[in-house]
Structure formats: structure tokens, C-alpha cells
Amino acid sequence: MPKFLEARLRSQAASKGFTGERADRYVYGAMNNMGAMRGNQTTAKGERMQAKHERDAKAGRAKPTSLAVAIRERHPHKNLGKYLHRSKNSRSY
């Protein structure tokens, strides 16, 4: 499975507010629709996409594959952890 594509789609799912099973359906449904996967099996097209990404990353034309990095880079507040979102019972702001 193209790991770089999964990381990109997971970050998009997170930005849309999808979590859990809904995020999985978004990610794997998109990969199935574009032909990178067929069900739960990687296709030849998906393998070629991953190989091309790895070549591009080695040449410096693409970012290395990392799910955590992809999500953290897209988040506007980076890595603030528990201070990022206020709790439901908080009266601040």
C-alpha cells in the first residue's frame, strides 16, 4: 500500500473531522477509487506510486513518508497536546 498516500489521506480525513472507522473508510475508499488498492490488496499501480515517491524523496523532490509528521505539519498549532483544545466544561474564552 502506498504509505505516503495513506498519510496524506489520513491528514485530509483528520482535517475534515473524520475519526475511527469513518476515517478508515475515507482513506481506503479513496485509494480503491484511484486504483492504488483493490479491496485490501495493493495493486501494481499502487506499488509504482510508492516506488516513485521513494525515488522522489531520495532525490529531495518529495517529503519522506511519515504519518505522524504529515498530520503534525498540517495542524495549525503544531504540537500543543492537551492545551490545544479547551475542555467541554472550561469557562475560558
C-alpha positions as CSV (number, residue, x, y, z in Angstrom):
1,M,0.0,0.0,0.0
2,P,1.3,3.5,-0.8
3,K,2.3,4.7,2.7
4,F,2.8,8.3,1.5
5,L,-0.7,8.3,0.1
6,E,-2.2,6.8,3.2
7,A,-0.5,9.5,5.3
8,R,-1.8,12.3,3.0
9,L,-5.3,10.9,3.0
10,R,-5.3,10.4,6.8
11,S,-4.3,14.0,7.3
12,Q,-7.1,15.1,5.0
13,A,-9.6,12.9,6.9
14,A,-8.5,14.5,10.2
15,S,-8.9,18.0,8.8
16,K,-12.4,17.1,7.7
17,G,-13.1,15.9,11.3
18,F,-13.3,12.1,10.5
19,T,-12.1,9.7,13.1
20,G,-12.0,6.0,13.7
21,E,-13.9,3.8,11.2
22,R,-15.1,6.8,9.2
23,A,-11.5,7.9,8.6
24,D,-10.5,4.4,7.5
25,R,-13.4,4.3,5.0
26,Y,-12.3,7.7,3.6
27,V,-8.7,6.7,3.3
28,Y,-9.1,3.2,1.8
29,G,-12.1,4.2,-0.3
30,A,-10.1,6.9,-2.0
31,M,-7.2,4.5,-2.6
32,N,-9.6,2.0,-4.1
33,N,-11.2,4.6,-6.3
34,M,-7.9,5.8,-7.7
35,G,-6.7,2.3,-8.3
36,A,-3.8,2.1,-5.8
37,M,-5.6,-0.7,-4.0
38,R,-8.2,-3.4,-4.9
39,G,-10.0,-4.2,-1.7
40,N,-7.3,-4.8,0.8
41,Q,-4.6,-5.7,-1.7
42,T,-2.1,-3.3,-3.2
43,T,-2.2,-3.1,-7.0
44,A,0.7,-2.7,-9.4
45,K,-0.3,0.9,-9.8
46,G,-0.1,1.4,-6.0
47,E,3.4,-0.2,-5.9
48,R,4.6,2.0,-8.8
49,M,3.2,5.1,-6.9
50,Q,5.1,4.1,-3.7
51,A,8.3,3.4,-5.7
52,K,8.1,6.8,-7.4
53,H,7.6,8.6,-4.2
54,E,10.6,6.9,-2.6
55,R,12.7,7.9,-5.6
56,D,11.5,11.4,-5.3
57,A,12.1,11.5,-1.6
58,K,15.6,10.3,-2.0
59,A,16.2,12.9,-4.7
60,G,14.8,15.6,-2.4
61,R,11.7,16.3,-4.5
62,A,9.2,14.9,-2.0
63,K,8.8,14.7,1.7
64,P,9.7,11.4,3.4
65,T,6.8,9.2,4.4
66,S,5.6,9.6,8.0
67,L,2.0,9.6,9.1
68,A,2.8,11.5,12.4
69,V,4.8,14.1,10.5
70,A,2.1,14.6,7.9
71,I,-0.6,15.2,10.5
72,R,1.5,17.4,12.7
73,E,2.6,19.6,9.7
74,R,-1.0,20.2,8.6
75,H,-2.2,21.1,12.1
76,P,-2.2,24.9,12.5
77,H,-1.0,24.8,16.1
78,K,1.6,22.0,15.6
79,N,2.2,20.0,18.7
80,L,0.4,21.6,21.7
81,G,-1.0,18.4,23.0
82,K,-3.7,18.8,25.8
83,Y,-3.5,22.6,25.6
84,L,-4.7,22.6,22.0
85,H,-8.5,22.3,22.6
86,R,-10.4,23.5,25.5
87,S,-12.4,21.1,27.5
88,K,-16.2,21.0,27.4
89,N,-16.6,22.2,31.0
90,S,-14.0,25.0,30.6
91,R,-15.3,28.5,31.0
92,S,-12.3,30.2,29.5
93,Y,-12.6,32.0,26.1
